[in-house]
Amino acid sequence: MSSLFSYCIALSIIAFTHATPAVDAVYEIRKATISFKSTAPEENISAKSTALSGILNIEENRFAFSVLISSFQGFNSELQRTHFMEDFMENEKFPNASFNGKLVDKFDATLATQKVRAKGQLEIHGVKKERIIEVEITKSSKGYNFNCSFNCLLKDHGIRVPKVVFQKIAQTIKIDVNGEMVKQ
């Protein structure tokens, strides 16, 4: 499954950058982390993954990332992780979460730090939802570092929480994404 995921990302990157003549305008996401936190009345749940991959194409003003759902670790117990994978995320049916969009704001490569908004499709649990996500980008010696936080409503992506655990799982999940982008 992991090699299939890597193959799909590679194909996406090739297709995404095929028409780009300036190779140094394309940056690949490396050393990235995506995490989520559910803060509910009876329980807090958090998990993270370092299996995030994607690209920033400055010339085309495009940004995309994807993560394999089964790569998330953490949780309060292995049983909780199993319920997350099988009952809520249905990772056999929907193995990835992704975002694919365009930068709404002009990216300025001369700035040390800037905030830009990416508008596109956030796909979780097989359901796409148009989102605008603000991303802070900082120059580094290897390229750029990025950081963003946003909230995600479970109902927006068709994720249902049974009444028996309703007080243990928040309806709004906080997602944090950060990492570095290096020239491809």
C-alpha positions as CSV (number, residue, x, y, z in Angstrom):
1,M,0.0,0.0,0.0
2,S,2.8,2.4,0.9
3,S,4.5,1.9,-2.5
4,L,1.2,2.4,-4.3
5,F,0.8,5.7,-2.4
6,S,4.3,6.8,-3.3
7,Y,3.7,5.9,-7.0
8,C,0.5,7.9,-7.0
9,I,2.2,11.0,-5.5
10,A,5.1,10.7,-8.0
11,L,2.6,10.6,-10.9
12,S,0.8,13.6,-9.4
13,I,4.0,15.5,-9.2
14,I,5.0,14.7,-12.7
15,A,1.6,15.6,-14.1
16,F,1.5,18.7,-11.9
17,T,4.9,20.0,-13.1
18,H,4.9,18.7,-16.7
19,A,4.1,22.1,-18.3
20,T,6.6,24.0,-16.1
21,P,9.7,25.1,-17.9
22,A,11.5,26.6,-14.8
23,V,12.5,23.6,-12.7
24,D,13.7,25.8,-9.8
25,A,10.2,27.2,-9.5
26,V,9.0,23.8,-8.2
27,Y,9.5,22.8,-4.5
28,E,8.9,19.4,-3.0
29,I,7.6,19.0,0.5
30,R,10.1,17.2,2.8
31,K,10.4,16.5,6.5
32,A,6.8,17.5,7.1
33,T,4.4,16.7,9.8
34,I,0.6,16.8,9.8
35,S,-1.2,16.5,13.1
36,F,-4.8,16.7,14.3
37,K,-6.4,17.3,17.7
38,S,-9.9,16.5,18.9
39,T,-10.8,18.4,22.1
40,A,-14.1,17.0,23.4
41,P,-15.8,17.2,26.8
42,E,-14.8,13.7,27.9
43,E,-11.6,13.1,26.0
44,N,-8.8,14.7,24.0
45,I,-7.4,12.8,21.0
46,S,-4.3,13.7,19.0
47,A,-2.2,12.0,16.4
48,K,0.4,12.9,13.8
49,S,2.0,11.6,10.6
50,T,5.3,12.4,9.0
51,A,4.2,10.8,5.7
52,L,3.1,14.0,4.1
53,S,4.2,14.7,0.6
54,G,3.5,17.3,-2.0
55,I,4.7,20.3,-4.0
56,L,4.6,24.1,-4.4
57,N,4.9,25.3,-8.0
58,I,5.7,29.0,-7.8
59,E,5.5,29.7,-11.5
60,E,1.9,28.2,-11.7
61,N,0.9,29.4,-8.2
62,R,-0.2,25.9,-7.3
63,F,0.1,23.9,-4.1
64,A,-0.8,20.3,-3.3
65,F,-0.2,17.8,-0.6
66,S,-1.3,14.3,0.3
67,V,-1.1,12.0,3.4
68,L,-1.7,8.3,3.9
69,I,-4.4,8.0,6.6
70,S,-2.9,4.8,8.0
71,S,0.4,6.6,8.7
72,F,-1.1,8.5,11.7
73,Q,0.3,7.5,15.0
74,G,-0.4,8.7,18.6
75,F,-3.9,8.3,20.0
76,N,-4.6,7.3,23.5
77,S,-4.6,3.6,22.8
78,E,-4.2,1.1,19.9
79,L,-7.9,0.4,20.1
80,Q,-8.7,4.1,19.6
81,R,-6.3,4.1,16.6
82,T,-8.1,1.1,15.2
83,H,-11.5,2.8,15.6
84,F,-10.2,5.9,13.9
85,M,-8.9,3.9,10.9
86,E,-11.8,1.5,10.5
87,D,-14.9,3.2,11.8
88,F,-14.4,6.9,11.2
89,M,-11.9,7.3,8.4
90,E,-12.6,4.0,6.7
91,N,-9.0,3.9,5.5
92,E,-9.4,0.8,3.4
93,K,-12.0,2.7,1.3
94,F,-10.4,6.2,1.5
95,P,-6.7,5.7,2.0
96,N,-5.5,9.3,1.5
97,A,-6.4,12.8,2.6
98,S,-5.3,15.6,0.2
99,F,-5.4,19.3,-0.7
100,N,-4.9,20.6,-4.2
101,G,-5.2,24.2,-5.1
102,K,-3.9,27.6,-6.2
103,L,-2.2,30.3,-4.2
104,V,-4.7,33.2,-4.0
105,D,-2.0,35.7,-3.0
106,K,1.0,36.4,-5.0
107,F,4.1,34.5,-3.8
108,D,7.1,36.9,-3.4
109,A,10.3,34.9,-3.4
110,T,12.2,38.0,-2.2
111,L,10.4,38.1,1.2
112,A,12.0,36.3,4.2
113,T,8.5,35.5,5.6
114,Q,5.1,35.8,4.1
115,K,1.5,34.6,4.5
116,V,-0.3,33.4,1.5
117,R,-3.7,31.8,1.1
118,A,-4.2,28.6,-0.9
119,K,-7.7,28.0,-2.3
120,G,-8.6,24.5,-3.4
121,Q,-10.2,21.2,-2.7
122,L,-9.6,19.5,0.7
123,E,-10.4,15.8,0.3
124,I,-11.0,13.8,3.5
125,H,-12.9,10.5,3.7
126,G,-13.6,10.7,0.0
127,V,-15.5,14.0,0.2
128,K,-14.0,17.2,-1.4
129,K,-14.7,20.5,0.2
130,E,-13.5,23.9,-1.2
131,R,-11.3,25.6,1.4
132,I,-9.1,28.6,1.7
133,I,-6.1,27.8,3.9
134,E,-3.6,30.4,5.1
135,V,0.0,29.3,5.0
136,E,3.0,31.0,6.5
137,I,6.1,30.6,4.4
138,T,9.7,31.4,5.6
139,K,12.9,31.3,3.5
140,S,15.5,28.7,4.7
141,S,18.9,27.7,3.5
142,K,17.4,24.7,1.6
143,G,14.3,26.4,0.2
144,Y,11.3,27.3,2.4
145,N,9.6,26.3,5.6
146,F,5.8,26.3,5.9
147,N,3.3,26.3,8.7
148,C,-0.5,26.3,8.7
149,S,-3.4,25.5,11.0
150,F,-7.0,25.2,10.2
151,N,-10.2,23.6,11.5
152,C,-12.1,20.8,9.8
153,L,-15.8,19.9,10.5
154,L,-16.4,16.2,10.5
155,K,-19.8,16.6,8.9
156,D,-18.3,18.5,6.0
157,H,-16.5,15.2,5.0
158,G,-19.3,12.8,5.8
159,I,-17.7,11.5,9.0
160,R,-20.3,10.4,11.5
161,V,-19.8,10.0,15.2
162,P,-22.1,7.5,16.9
163,K,-24.0,9.0,19.9
164,V,-22.3,6.5,22.3
165,V,-19.0,8.4,21.7
166,F,-20.3,11.8,20.9
167,Q,-18.9,13.4,24.1
168,K,-15.4,11.8,23.3
169,I,-14.9,13.1,19.8
170,A,-15.1,16.8,18.8
171,Q,-17.1,17.8,15.8
172,T,-14.4,20.3,14.8
173,I,-10.9,18.9,14.5
174,K,-7.8,21.2,14.6
175,I,-5.2,20.3,11.9
176,D,-1.6,21.6,11.9
177,V,0.7,21.1,8.9
178,N,4.4,22.1,8.9
179,G,7.6,21.2,7.1
180,E,10.2,22.2,4.6
181,M,10.1,22.6,0.8
182,V,13.2,22.1,-1.2
183,K,13.9,22.6,-4.9
184,Q,12.9,19.6,-6.9
